[in-house]
Structures are given as structure tokens and as C-alpha cells.
Amino acid sequence: MFFGSELTELNISFAMENSFMDKDTQEKMELVEELGLFIQERHKLPPLAARIYSILVLTSYDGYSFDALLELTQSSKSSMSTNLNLLVALKFVDYYTKTGNRKRYFRSAGNYVKNMLNEHVEAVSRELRITEKVNAFNKLNNSSKFEQRCYLGNIFQTYLEAQKQNLEDALRKINAYTTN
């Protein structure tokens, strides 16, 4: 049977998709899912939080109201509230209000790339420190092993140093861009 609530649900879903997915609808829907899964895995976020964030990153609108996000995600009010509060606390999302309107509008905080690069710098820095220690230890305490295989540790250390430099250069460019 294709009447009643099923038809209404399809109309609501179609209207929401068209309002969110103004062009290239299928591609955006797939990208929301792919980005959501990536963010969920990378940041250990709940699936709904990752989906909300991916919607906000990919939208051409300057934010969505709580109710609009509810309709887009088809989630419960409590789940939406919990996940939005998490995203705000993690500084993935911020919100604003419009004059004369009590609703909060949520949007991507806009610092995702900068935050990701900072995370990468920290991870590479930690790995570089431990690699330097391992190389120094092996050079001092395992000299024959170090002489035979030092190039592997040195190659990796050189790679990490270059990686860290590239990340720091990218962060400097972002900082210069955002301060101008």
C-alpha cells in the first residue's frame, strides 16, 4: 500500500533533500555519507554527530536550525541535542541567533582543516621524537645493527622531519590567510 503516511514521508524527505541538496543531489548525499563515516572513524564520534557535521561542512547555507537538522537526519530531539552539544563542546560546530528569533542556527566552526593539521603535527612530532630516540639508542647500544640497518631509521626520520615541515608550512599559510 502506497498511501497515507508513506507518501507524506516521501514528500517530506524529498523536500528536505532538495532544500539541502540544491545541486548534484546524489553526489552530495554520497559525500555526506562518506565524509560522515570518515569523521566518525577519525574522531571517534557517534554516527549522528559525524553525519550532522558532514551536513554542515557541505552545505551552501549559513547554518541550519535544530528543527531543520532533525528533519534532515530523521533523528530524535534528545539524540540531536546530545550530538549537537558534543560537536559544540569539541568546537567542530558553533551557533548563532538571528535578531528577533530565538532559534539557534548551527554551522561548521570553519576550523576543521586547521584542527586536522594541528593533530597531524602533534602525531608526527611524537613519532619523530620516538624515532630519534630509537635511532640514538641503536647507534649507541647496537652499533653493528645500526651500521647494517641505520639507513632505514634515518630514512624514516628524514621523512618525518619533511612531513612535519610540510604540515607547519600549511598551518602558517592558513594562519596568514585567516588573519588577512
TORMARSE-427927 format. One record per atom (N, C-alpha, C): atom name; residue in three letters; residue number from 1; x, y, z. Coordinates in nm, 4 decimals, decimal comma. Layout:
BEGIN
 site code pos        x        y        z
   CA  Ala NUM        X        Y        Z
...
END
This chain:
BEGIN
 site code pos        x        y        z
    N  Met   1   0,0841  -0,1168   0,0000
   CA  Met   1   0,0000   0,0000   0,0000
    C  Met   1   0,0893   0,1241   0,0000
    N  Phe   2   0,0637   0,2184  -0,0903
   CA  Phe   2   0,1478   0,3351  -0,1072
    C  Phe   2   0,0684   0,4626  -0,0833
    N  Phe   3  -0,0040   0,4680   0,0266
   CA  Phe   3  -0,0855   0,5846   0,0587
    C  Phe   3  -0,0522   0,6332   0,1984
    N  Gly   4  -0,1145   0,7436   0,2381
   CA  Gly   4  -0,1070   0,7901   0,3762
    C  Gly   4   0,0314   0,8334   0,4179
    N  Ser   5   0,0754   0,7789   0,5291
   CA  Ser   5   0,1996   0,8259   0,5922
    C  Ser   5   0,3223   0,7997   0,5052
    N  Glu   6   0,3227   0,6912   0,4283
   CA  Glu   6   0,4385   0,6638   0,3440
    C  Glu   6   0,4562   0,7726   0,2395
    N  Leu   7   0,3457   0,8147   0,1780
   CA  Leu   7   0,3525   0,9185   0,0765
    C  Leu   7   0,3954   1,0513   0,1393
    N  Thr   8   0,3402   1,0850   0,2549
   CA  Thr   8   0,3773   1,2077   0,3245
    C  Thr   8   0,5251   1,2050   0,3615
    N  Glu   9   0,5715   1,0923   0,4112
   CA  Glu   9   0,7118   1,0788   0,4493
    C  Glu   9   0,8027   1,0973   0,3279
    N  Leu  10   0,7636   1,0403   0,2140
   CA  Leu  10   0,8416   1,0576   0,0925
    C  Leu  10   0,8443   1,2035   0,0484
    N  Asn  11   0,7299   1,2726   0,0574
   CA  Asn  11   0,7254   1,4132   0,0190
    C  Asn  11   0,8130   1,4985   0,1093
    N  Ile  12   0,8090   1,4735   0,2410
   CA  Ile  12   0,8917   1,5482   0,3352
    C  Ile  12   1,0385   1,5201   0,3069
    N  Ser  13   1,0714   1,3938   0,2880
   CA  Ser  13   1,2096   1,3562   0,2616
    C  Ser  13   1,2592   1,4213   0,1325
    N  Phe  14   1,1784   1,4175   0,0285
   CA  Phe  14   1,2166   1,4768  -0,0986
    C  Phe  14   1,2349   1,6279  -0,0857
    N  Ala  15   1,1453   1,6942  -0,0143
   CA  Ala  15   1,1551   1,8393   0,0048
    C  Ala  15   1,2818   1,8749   0,0817
    N  Met  16   1,3139   1,7977   0,1855
   CA  Met  16   1,4334   1,8255   0,2646
    C  Met  16   1,5597   1,8004   0,1822
    N  Glu  17   1,5593   1,6933   0,1054
   CA  Glu  17   1,6744   1,6659   0,0212
    C  Glu  17   1,6959   1,7791  -0,0772
    N  Asn  18   1,5884   1,8270  -0,1370
   CA  Asn  18   1,6027   1,9339  -0,2345
    C  Asn  18   1,6457   2,0645  -0,1697
    N  Ser  19   1,6022   2,0912  -0,0470
   CA  Ser  19   1,6449   2,2149   0,0172
    C  Ser  19   1,7908   2,2056   0,0594
    N  Phe  20   1,8345   2,0881   0,1006
   CA  Phe  20   1,9743   2,0704   0,1408
    C  Phe  20   2,0619   2,0428   0,0204
    N  Met  21   2,0158   1,9579  -0,0643
   CA  Met  21   2,0936   1,9125  -0,1788
    C  Met  21   2,0484   1,9878  -0,3035
    N  Asp  22   2,0834   2,1165  -0,3121
   CA  Asp  22   2,0330   2,2005  -0,4174
    C  Asp  22   2,0830   2,1611  -0,5560
    N  Lys  23   2,2047   2,1129  -0,5685
   CA  Lys  23   2,2541   2,0651  -0,6974
    C  Lys  23   2,3418   1,9432  -0,6740
    N  Asp  24   2,3528   1,8650  -0,7767
   CA  Asp  24   2,4314   1,7420  -0,7648
    C  Asp  24   2,3853   1,6591  -0,6449
    N  Thr  25   2,2555   1,6414  -0,6346
   CA  Thr  25   2,1936   1,5789  -0,5187
    C  Thr  25   2,2552   1,4445  -0,4837
    N  Gln  26   2,2642   1,3570  -0,5766
   CA  Gln  26   2,3149   1,2231  -0,5487
    C  Gln  26   2,4596   1,2287  -0,5020
    N  Glu  27   2,5400   1,3102  -0,5683
   CA  Glu  27   2,6807   1,3217  -0,5306
    C  Glu  27   2,6950   1,3764  -0,3891
    N  Lys  28   2,6163   1,4778  -0,3538
   CA  Lys  28   2,6230   1,5345  -0,2187
    C  Lys  28   2,5778   1,4334  -0,1146
    N  Met  29   2,4710   1,3594  -0,1442
   CA  Met  29   2,4233   1,2600  -0,0485
    C  Met  29   2,5319   1,1557  -0,0229
    N  Glu  30   2,5962   1,1116  -0,1289
   CA  Glu  30   2,7030   1,0128  -0,1138
    C  Glu  30   2,8219   1,0714  -0,0384
    N  Leu  31   2,8539   1,1981  -0,0666
   CA  Leu  31   2,9654   1,2620   0,0020
    C  Leu  31   2,9352   1,2852   0,1497
    N  Val  32   2,8098   1,3189   0,1825
   CA  Val  32   2,7708   1,3324   0,3235
    C  Val  32   2,7953   1,2006   0,3952
    N  Glu  33   2,7573   1,0912   0,3342
   CA  Glu  33   2,7776   0,9605   0,3955
    C  Glu  33   2,9261   0,9267   0,4076
    N  Glu  34   3,0008   0,9485   0,2995
   CA  Glu  34   3,1437   0,9155   0,3012
    C  Glu  34   3,2197   1,0014   0,4023
    N  Leu  35   3,1945   1,1321   0,4010
   CA  Leu  35   3,2593   1,2214   0,4965
    C  Leu  35   3,2174   1,1874   0,6391
    N  Gly  36   3,0896   1,1582   0,6575
   CA  Gly  36   3,0402   1,1209   0,7902
    C  Gly  36   3,1108   0,9983   0,8447
    N  Leu  37   3,1282   0,8971   0,7613
   CA  Leu  37   3,1980   0,7756   0,8048
    C  Leu  37   3,3442   0,8046   0,8363
    N  Phe  38   3,4074   0,8880   0,7538
   CA  Phe  38   3,5465   0,9242   0,7782
    C  Phe  38   3,5608   0,9981   0,9112
    N  Ile  39   3,4763   1,0974   0,9325
   CA  Ile  39   3,4815   1,1769   1,0555
    C  Ile  39   3,4514   1,0890   1,1765
    N  Gln  40   3,3549   1,0005   1,1620
   CA  Gln  40   3,3200   0,9083   1,2712
    C  Gln  40   3,4408   0,8246   1,3104
    N  Glu  41   3,5077   0,7694   1,2124
   CA  Glu  41   3,6235   0,6840   1,2401
    C  Glu  41   3,7429   0,7657   1,2899
    N  Arg  42   3,7713   0,8759   1,2238
   CA  Arg  42   3,8897   0,9572   1,2548
    C  Arg  42   3,8822   1,0196   1,3929
    N  His  43   3,7641   1,0686   1,4294
   CA  His  43   3,7491   1,1415   1,5553
    C  His  43   3,6735   1,0632   1,6625
    N  Lys  44   3,6424   0,9380   1,6327
   CA  Lys  44   3,5714   0,8524   1,7283
    C  Lys  44   3,4410   0,9184   1,7747
    N  Leu  45   3,3681   0,9765   1,6789
   CA  Leu  45   3,2411   1,0413   1,7089
    C  Leu  45   3,1259   0,9441   1,6885
    N  Pro  46   3,0150   0,9678   1,7565
   CA  Pro  46   2,8949   0,8885   1,7292
    C  Pro  46   2,8503   0,9117   1,5842
    N  Pro  47   2,7843   0,8136   1,5247
   CA  Pro  47   2,7423   0,8274   1,3846
    C  Pro  47   2,6581   0,9527   1,3575
    N  Leu  48   2,5666   0,9851   1,4460
   CA  Leu  48   2,4820   1,1021   1,4221
    C  Leu  48   2,5641   1,2313   1,4275
    N  Ala  49   2,6551   1,2427   1,5209
   CA  Ala  49   2,7396   1,3627   1,5292
    C  Ala  49   2,8214   1,3786   1,4011
    N  Ala  50   2,8768   1,2694   1,3523
   CA  Ala  50   2,9561   1,2744   1,2293
    C  Ala  50   2,8693   1,3134   1,1109
    N  Arg  51   2,7490   1,2618   1,1041
   CA  Arg  51   2,6581   1,2962   0,9935
    C  Arg  51   2,6182   1,4428   1,0014
    N  Ile  52   2,5848   1,4917   1,1194
   CA  Ile  52   2,5484   1,6330   1,1366
    C  Ile  52   2,6643   1,7206   1,0893
    N  Tyr  53   2,7827   1,6879   1,1350
   CA  Tyr  53   2,8984   1,7686   1,0982
    C  Tyr  53   2,9219   1,7654   0,9478
    N  Ser  54   2,9107   1,6502   0,8859
   CA  Ser  54   2,9323   1,6428   0,7412
    C  Ser  54   2,8264   1,7236   0,6660
    N  Ile  55   2,7031   1,7246   0,7138
   CA  Ile  55   2,5987   1,8071   0,6525
    C  Ile  55   2,6368   1,9546   0,6620
    N  Leu  56   2,6834   1,9966   0,7779
   CA  Leu  56   2,7182   2,1371   0,7980
    C  Leu  56   2,8411   2,1781   0,7173
    N  Val  57   2,9355   2,0868   0,6990
   CA  Val  57   3,0544   2,1168   0,6191
    C  Val  57   3,0174   2,1333   0,4718
    N  Leu  58   2,9237   2,0550   0,4251
   CA  Leu  58   2,8924   2,0520   0,2823
    C  Leu  58   2,7780   2,1440   0,2401
    N  Thr  59   2,7156   2,2108   0,3319
   CA  Thr  59   2,6012   2,2934   0,2949
    C  Thr  59   2,6441   2,4282   0,2397
    N  Ser  60   2,5633   2,4815   0,1508
   CA  Ser  60   2,5875   2,6163   0,0996
    C  Ser  60   2,5151   2,7194   0,1858
    N  Tyr  61   2,4332   2,6726   0,2791
   CA  Tyr  61   2,3599   2,7622   0,3683
    C  Tyr  61   2,4482   2,8014   0,4863
    N  Asp  62   2,4147   2,9147   0,5484
   CA  Asp  62   2,4914   2,9602   0,6644
    C  Asp  62   2,4300   2,9045   0,7924
    N  Gly  63   2,4190   2,7756   0,7989
   CA  Gly  63   2,3690   2,7106   0,9189
    C  Gly  63   2,2281   2,6574   0,9034
    N  Tyr  64   2,1948   2,5671   0,9917
   CA  Tyr  64   2,0623   2,5053   0,9971
    C  Tyr  64   2,0073   2,5179   1,1377
    N  Ser  65   1,8774   2,5334   1,1470
   CA  Ser  65   1,8122   2,5337   1,2777
    C  Ser  65   1,8088   2,3908   1,3311
    N  Phe  66   1,7832   2,3798   1,4600
   CA  Phe  66   1,7697   2,2499   1,5251
    C  Phe  66   1,6633   2,1671   1,4527
    N  Asp  67   1,5488   2,2287   1,4254
   CA  Asp  67   1,4379   2,1569   1,3602
    C  Asp  67   1,4750   2,1106   1,2196
    N  Ala  68   1,5455   2,1936   1,1453
   CA  Ala  68   1,5859   2,1532   1,0103
    C  Ala  68   1,6813   2,0340   1,0154
    N  Leu  69   1,7741   2,0360   1,1117
   CA  Leu  69   1,8655   1,9224   1,1261
    C  Leu  69   1,7908   1,7963   1,1683
    N  Leu  70   1,6891   1,8131   1,2526
   CA  Leu  70   1,6057   1,6984   1,2911
    C  Leu  70   1,5438   1,6338   1,1676
    N  Glu  71   1,4879   1,7167   1,0811
   CA  Glu  71   1,4226   1,6647   0,9608
    C  Glu  71   1,5235   1,6028   0,8649
    N  Leu  72   1,6377   1,6667   0,8503
   CA  Leu  72   1,7387   1,6133   0,7589
    C  Leu  72   1,7910   1,4777   0,8028
    N  Thr  73   1,8105   1,4618   0,9321
   CA  Thr  73   1,8704   1,3381   0,9824
    C  Thr  73   1,7685   1,2351   1,0271
    N  Gln  74   1,6429   1,2776   1,0411
   CA  Gln  74   1,5371   1,1879   1,0890
    C  Gln  74   1,5727   1,1280   1,2247
    N  Ser  75   1,6278   1,2107   1,3129
   CA  Ser  75   1,6677   1,1633   1,4449
    C  Ser  75   1,5753   1,2193   1,5521
    N  Ser  76   1,5885   1,1700   1,6732
   CA  Ser  76   1,5059   1,2179   1,7837
    C  Ser  76   1,5622   1,3483   1,8380
    N  Lys  77   1,4775   1,4233   1,9086
   CA  Lys  77   1,5210   1,5504   1,9669
    C  Lys  77   1,6345   1,5302   2,0671
    N  Ser  78   1,6220   1,4288   2,1496
   CA  Ser  78   1,7257   1,4068   2,2516
    C  Ser  78   1,8584   1,3676   2,1874
    N  Ser  79   1,8541   1,2828   2,0863
   CA  Ser  79   1,9778   1,2444   2,0162
    C  Ser  79   2,0399   1,3645   1,9472
    N  Met  80   1,9557   1,4451   1,8826
   CA  Met  80   2,0065   1,5636   1,8138
    C  Met  80   2,0708   1,6589   1,9144
    N  Ser  81   2,0032   1,6830   2,0245
   CA  Ser  81   2,0537   1,7747   2,1256
    C  Ser  81   2,1875   1,7259   2,1818
    N  Thr  82   2,1936   1,5988   2,2156
   CA  Thr  82   2,3169   1,5411   2,2700
    C  Thr  82   2,4327   1,5547   2,1725
    N  Asn  83   2,4076   1,5228   2,0467
   CA  Asn  83   2,5146   1,5247   1,9471
    C  Asn  83   2,5550   1,6665   1,9084
    N  Leu  84   2,4602   1,7593   1,9023
   CA  Leu  84   2,4969   1,8980   1,8761
    C  Leu  84   2,5786   1,9558   1,9914
    N  Asn  85   2,5385   1,9254   2,1146
   CA  Asn  85   2,6156   1,9724   2,2303
    C  Asn  85   2,7578   1,9172   2,2280
    N  Leu  86   2,7731   1,7920   2,1885
   CA  Leu  86   2,9057   1,7324   2,1759
    C  Leu  86   2,9885   1,8066   2,0710
    N  Leu  87   2,9299   1,8306   1,9550
   CA  Leu  87   3,0014   1,8995   1,8473
    C  Leu  87   3,0388   2,0425   1,8867
    N  Val  88   2,9522   2,1097   1,9598
   CA  Val  88   2,9822   2,2450   2,0072
    C  Val  88   3,0962   2,2390   2,1088
    N  Ala  89   3,0889   2,1432   2,2020
   CA  Ala  89   3,1929   2,1296   2,3048
    C  Ala  89   3,3291   2,0983   2,2424
    N  Leu  90   3,3300   2,0213   2,1351
   CA  Leu  90   3,4543   1,9861   2,0666
    C  Leu  90   3,4997   2,0945   1,9691
    N  Lys  91   3,4197   2,1987   1,9565
   CA  Lys  91   3,4490   2,3126   1,8683
    C  Lys  91   3,4475   2,2750   1,7214
    N  Phe  92   3,3726   2,1721   1,6871
   CA  Phe  92   3,3501   2,1388   1,5477
    C  Phe  92   3,2404   2,2283   1,4913
    N  Val  93   3,1473   2,2670   1,5786
   CA  Val  93   3,0281   2,3407   1,5383
    C  Val  93   3,0115   2,4600   1,6315
    N  Asp  94   2,9640   2,5708   1,5744
   CA  Asp  94   2,9211   2,6809   1,6590
    C  Asp  94   2,7787   2,7179   1,6186
    N  Tyr  95   2,7224   2,8120   1,6895
   CA  Tyr  95   2,5854   2,8512   1,6575
    C  Tyr  95   2,5698   3,0011   1,6736
    N  Tyr  96   2,4645   3,0520   1,6143
   CA  Tyr  96   2,4313   3,1932   1,6244
    C  Tyr  96   2,2803   3,2058   1,6286
    N  Thr  97   2,2340   3,3229   1,6642
   CA  Thr  97   2,0900   3,3517   1,6627
    C  Thr  97   2,0664   3,4700   1,5708
    N  Lys  98   1,9451   3,4800   1,5217
   CA  Lys  98   1,9069   3,5927   1,4373
    C  Lys  98   1,8237   3,6889   1,5207
    N  Thr  99   1,8410   3,8160   1,4953
   CA  Thr  99   1,7669   3,9180   1,5689
    C  Thr  99   1,6162   3,8915   1,5588
    N  Gly 100   1,5506   3,8924   1,6742
   CA  Gly 100   1,4068   3,8694   1,6785
    C  Gly 100   1,3662   3,7236   1,6676
    N  Asn 101   1,4626   3,6335   1,6648
   CA  Asn 101   1,4341   3,4912   1,6504
    C  Asn 101   1,5113   3,4178   1,7598
    N  Arg 102   1,4420   3,3380   1,8385
   CA  Arg 102   1,5077   3,2669   1,9487
    C  Arg 102   1,5792   3,1396   1,9047
    N  Lys 103   1,5561   3,0979   1,7830
   CA  Lys 103   1,6178   2,9741   1,7350
    C  Lys 103   1,7687   2,9894   1,7246
    N  Arg 104   1,8368   2,8790   1,7544
   CA  Arg 104   1,9809   2,8732   1,7315
    C  Arg 104   2,0033   2,8090   1,5940
    N  Tyr 105   2,0992   2,8636   1,5219
   CA  Tyr 105   2,1368   2,8106   1,3922
    C  Tyr 105   2,2781   2,7572   1,4039
    N  Phe 106   2,2951   2,6337   1,3630
   CA  Phe 106   2,4231   2,5652   1,3782
    C  Phe 106   2,4974   2,5649   1,2455
    N  Arg 107   2,6294   2,5812   1,2549
   CA  Arg 107   2,7140   2,5812   1,1353
    C  Arg 107   2,8502   2,5221   1,1720
    N  Ser 108   2,9210   2,4804   1,0700
   CA  Ser 108   3,0564   2,4314   1,0902
    C  Ser 108   3,1398   2,5450   1,1471
    N  Ala 109   3,2229   2,5150   1,2436
   CA  Ala 109   3,3063   2,6175   1,3056
    C  Ala 109   3,4128   2,6689   1,2093
    N  Gly 110   3,4329   2,6015   1,0989
   CA  Gly 110   3,5230   2,6503   0,9961
    C  Gly 110   3,6698   2,6250   1,0222
    N  Asn 111   3,7026   2,5558   1,1271
   CA  Asn 111   3,8440   2,5322   1,1573
    C  Asn 111   3,8807   2,3846   1,1463
    N  Tyr 112   3,8032   2,3081   1,0740
   CA  Tyr 112   3,8278   2,1646   1,0617
    C  Tyr 112   3,9666   2,1362   1,0038
    N  Val 113   4,0006   2,2023   0,8931
   CA  Val 113   4,1293   2,1758   0,8280
    C  Val 113   4,2439   2,2137   0,9215
    N  Lys 114   4,2326   2,3280   0,9844
   CA  Lys 114   4,3382   2,3719   1,0764
    C  Lys 114   4,3515   2,2736   1,1931
    N  Asn 115   4,2399   2,2304   1,2481
   CA  Asn 115   4,2442   2,1329   1,3576
    C  Asn 115   4,3064   2,0014   1,3127
    N  Met 116   4,2706   1,9556   1,1933
   CA  Met 116   4,3275   1,8306   1,1421
    C  Met 116   4,4785   1,8436   1,1240
    N  Leu 117   4,5230   1,9552   1,0695
   CA  Leu 117   4,6668   1,9750   1,0507
    C  Leu 117   4,7390   1,9806   1,1850
    N  Asn 118   4,6802   2,0476   1,2827
   CA  Asn 118   4,7414   2,0512   1,4159
    C  Asn 118   4,7513   1,9113   1,4761
    N  Glu 119   4,6482   1,8308   1,4588
   CA  Glu 119   4,6523   1,6927   1,5072
    C  Glu 119   4,7637   1,6144   1,4385
    N  His 120   4,7768   1,6352   1,3069
   CA  His 120   4,8824   1,5660   1,2332
    C  His 120   5,0207   1,6108   1,2796
    N  Val 121   5,0386   1,7407   1,3029
   CA  Val 121   5,1680   1,7909   1,3510
    C  Val 121   5,2028   1,7234   1,4833
    N  Glu 122   5,1062   1,7158   1,5745
   CA  Glu 122   5,1315   1,6520   1,7042
    C  Glu 122   5,1674   1,5045   1,6880
    N  Ala 123   5,0935   1,4349   1,6035
   CA  Ala 123   5,1201   1,2922   1,5830
    C  Ala 123   5,2577   1,2707   1,5204
    N  Val 124   5,2915   1,3494   1,4195
   CA  Val 124   5,4218   1,3365   1,3542
    C  Val 124   5,5331   1,3746   1,4510
    N  Ser 125   5,5108   1,4788   1,5313
   CA  Ser 125   5,6116   1,5203   1,6291
    C  Ser 125   5,6391   1,4101   1,7301
    N  Arg 126   5,5328   1,3448   1,7789
   CA  Arg 126   5,5513   1,2334   1,8733
    C  Arg 126   5,6282   1,1194   1,8078
    N  Glu 127   5,5900   1,0877   1,6850
   CA  Glu 127   5,6568   0,9780   1,6145
    C  Glu 127   5,8027   1,0143   1,5845
    N  Leu 128   5,8287   1,1393   1,5515
   CA  Leu 128   5,9641   1,1842   1,5254
    C  Leu 128   6,0506   1,1746   1,6512
    N  Arg 129   5,9945   1,2175   1,7651
   CA  Arg 129   6,0705   1,2088   1,8912
    C  Arg 129   6,1076   1,0649   1,9238
    N  Ile 130   6,0136   0,9743   1,9093
   CA  Ile 130   6,0429   0,8340   1,9430
    C  Ile 130   6,1395   0,7732   1,8408
    N  Thr 131   6,1275   0,8101   1,7147
   CA  Thr 131   6,2193   0,7604   1,6120
    C  Thr 131   6,3611   0,8093   1,6389
    N  Glu 132   6,3747   0,9366   1,6775
   CA  Glu 132   6,5073   0,9898   1,7120
    C  Glu 132   6,5676   0,9136   1,8300
    N  Lys 133   6,4859   0,8840   1,9299
   CA  Lys 133   6,5338   0,8090   2,0471
    C  Lys 133   6,5774   0,6679   2,0088
    N  Val 134   6,4958   0,6020   1,9251
   CA  Val 134   6,5294   0,4658   1,8813
    C  Val 134   6,6588   0,4679   1,8014
    N  Asn 135   6,6722   0,5626   1,7102
   CA  Asn 135   6,7956   0,5720   1,6305
    C  Asn 135   6,9171   0,5979   1,7197
    N  Ala 136   6,9038   0,6898   1,8141
   CA  Ala 136   7,0149   0,7214   1,9042
    C  Ala 136   7,0505   0,6005   1,9909
    N  Phe 137   6,9492   0,5312   2,0415
   CA  Phe 137   6,9727   0,4125   2,1242
    C  Phe 137   7,0444   0,3054   2,0438
    N  Asn 138   6,9940   0,2772   1,9249
   CA  Asn 138   7,0558   0,1731   1,8428
    C  Asn 138   7,1974   0,2105   1,8009
    N  Lys 139   7,2216   0,3373   1,7728
   CA  Lys 139   7,3563   0,3807   1,7359
    C  Lys 139   7,4535   0,3588   1,8512
    N  Leu 140   7,4076   0,3868   1,9738
   CA  Leu 140   7,4938   0,3751   2,0913
    C  Leu 140   7,5046   0,2311   2,1412
    N  Asn 141   7,3930   0,1602   2,1463
   CA  Asn 141   7,3900   0,0290   2,2119
    C  Asn 141   7,3898  -0,0901   2,1162
    N  Asn 142   7,3562  -0,0684   1,9945
   CA  Asn 142   7,3523  -0,1774   1,8960
    C  Asn 142   7,4284  -0,1320   1,7712
    N  Ser 143   7,5537  -0,0998   1,7902
   CA  Ser 143   7,6303  -0,0357   1,6826
    C  Ser 143   7,6389  -0,1213   1,5564
    N  Ser 144   7,6539  -0,2532   1,5707
   CA  Ser 144   7,6635  -0,3359   1,4498
    C  Ser 144   7,5302  -0,3388   1,3751
    N  Lys 145   7,4226  -0,3487   1,4516
   CA  Lys 145   7,2888  -0,3443   1,3897
    C  Lys 145   7,2658  -0,2080   1,3252
    N  Phe 146   7,3052  -0,1019   1,3958
   CA  Phe 146   7,2858   0,0326   1,3445
    C  Phe 146   7,3656   0,0539   1,2160
    N  Glu 147   7,4890   0,0057   1,2139
   CA  Glu 147   7,5722   0,0215   1,0943
    C  Glu 147   7,5141  -0,0539   0,9762
    N  Gln 148   7,4563  -0,1729   1,0036
   CA  Gln 148   7,3990  -0,2529   0,8960
    C  Gln 148   7,2658  -0,1963   0,8466
    N  Arg 149   7,1869  -0,1415   0,9398
   CA  Arg 149   7,0496  -0,1026   0,9025
    C  Arg 149   7,0170   0,0437   0,9352
    N  Cys 150   7,1172   0,1258   0,9591
   CA  Cys 150   7,0897   0,2637   1,0020
    C  Cys 150   7,0112   0,3419   0,8986
    N  Tyr 151   7,0319   0,3095   0,7748
   CA  Tyr 151   6,9640   0,3859   0,6698
    C  Tyr 151   6,8121   0,3774   0,6810
    N  Leu 152   6,7584   0,2666   0,7307
   CA  Leu 152   6,6129   0,2550   0,7454
    C  Leu 152   6,5604   0,3550   0,8477
    N  Gly 153   6,6231   0,3589   0,9632
   CA  Gly 153   6,5812   0,4534   1,0658
    C  Gly 153   6,6028   0,5969   1,0227
    N  Asn 154   6,7134   0,6221   0,9554
   CA  Asn 154   6,7427   0,7574   0,9075
    C  Asn 154   6,6464   0,8009   0,7971
    N  Ile 155   6,6141   0,7087   0,7082
   CA  Ile 155   6,5176   0,7399   0,6020
    C  Ile 155   6,3840   0,7774   0,6645
    N  Phe 156   6,3408   0,6996   0,7601
   CA  Phe 156   6,2129   0,7271   0,8254
    C  Phe 156   6,2177   0,8593   0,9016
    N  Gln 157   6,3275   0,8850   0,9706
   CA  Gln 157   6,3416   1,0101   1,0443
    C  Gln 157   6,3390   1,1299   0,9477
    N  Thr 158   6,4071   1,1189   0,8362
   CA  Thr 158   6,4083   1,2263   0,7354
    C  Thr 158   6,2682   1,2491   0,6796
    N  Tyr 159   6,1981   1,1397   0,6536
   CA  Tyr 159   6,0596   1,1502   0,6063
    C  Tyr 159   5,9732   1,2250   0,7078
    N  Leu 160   5,9836   1,1876   0,8351
   CA  Leu 160   5,9033   1,2524   0,9389
    C  Leu 160   5,9370   1,4009   0,9527
    N  Glu 161   6,0651   1,4331   0,9427
   CA  Glu 161   6,1053   1,5746   0,9500
    C  Glu 161   6,0448   1,6544   0,8353
    N  Ala 162   6,0471   1,5979   0,7149
   CA  Ala 162   5,9886   1,6656   0,5979
    C  Ala 162   5,8368   1,6777   0,6128
    N  Gln 163   5,7746   1,5723   0,6630
   CA  Gln 163   5,6296   1,5730   0,6842
    C  Gln 163   5,5909   1,6818   0,7838
    N  Lys 164   5,6646   1,6912   0,8924
   CA  Lys 164   5,6369   1,7931   0,9945
    C  Lys 164   5,6540   1,9326   0,9352
    N  Gln 165   5,7583   1,9506   0,8570
   CA  Gln 165   5,7827   2,0815   0,7945
    C  Gln 165   5,6692   2,1184   0,6992
    N  Asn 166   5,6234   2,0233   0,6190
   CA  Asn 166   5,5117   2,0480   0,5270
    C  Asn 166   5,3851   2,0870   0,6026
    N  Leu 167   5,3562   2,0167   0,7105
   CA  Leu 167   5,2379   2,0473   0,7906
    C  Leu 167   5,2479   2,1858   0,8528
    N  Glu 168   5,3649   2,2184   0,9058
   CA  Glu 168   5,3841   2,3505   0,9666
    C  Glu 168   5,3739   2,4616   0,8621
    N  Asp 169   5,4246   2,4370   0,7413
   CA  Asp 169   5,4117   2,5351   0,6330
    C  Asp 169   5,2656   2,5571   0,5966
    N  Ala 170   5,1906   2,4489   0,5878
   CA  Ala 170   5,0480   2,4603   0,5561
    C  Ala 170   4,9735   2,5381   0,6649
    N  Leu 171   5,0061   2,5130   0,7907
   CA  Leu 171   4,9434   2,5863   0,9014
    C  Leu 171   4,9786   2,7355   0,8967
    N  Arg 172   5,1036   2,7674   0,8635
   CA  Arg 172   5,1427   2,9081   0,8516
    C  Arg 172   5,0611   2,9766   0,7415
    N  Lys 173   5,0422   2,9082   0,6292
   CA  Lys 173   4,9635   2,9644   0,5182
    C  Lys 173   4,8180   2,9850   0,5598
    N  Ile 174   4,7626   2,8888   0,6308
   CA  Ile 174   4,6236   2,9020   0,6782
    C  Ile 174   4,6127   3,0177   0,7751
    N  Asn 175   4,7063   3,0269   0,8679
   CA  Asn 175   4,7034   3,1367   0,9648
    C  Asn 175   4,7169   3,2719   0,8956
    N  Ala 176   4,8034   3,2822   0,7958
   CA  Ala 176   4,8199   3,4065   0,7215
    C  Ala 176   4,6910   3,4405   0,6464
    N  Tyr 177   4,6269   3,3398   0,5898
   CA  Tyr 177   4,5027   3,3605   0,5166
    C  Tyr 177   4,3893   3,4053   0,6078
    N  Thr 178   4,3793   3,3445   0,7247
   CA  Thr 178   4,2688   3,3768   0,8147
    C  Thr 178   4,2888   3,5068   0,8889
    N  Thr 179   4,4128   3,5565   0,8995
   CA  Thr 179   4,4348   3,6844   0,9681
    C  Thr 179   4,4250   3,8019   0,8730
    N  Asn 180   4,4262   3,7764   0,7427
   CA  Asn 180   4,4123   3,8857   0,6435
    C  Asn 180   4,2694   3,9132   0,6108
END
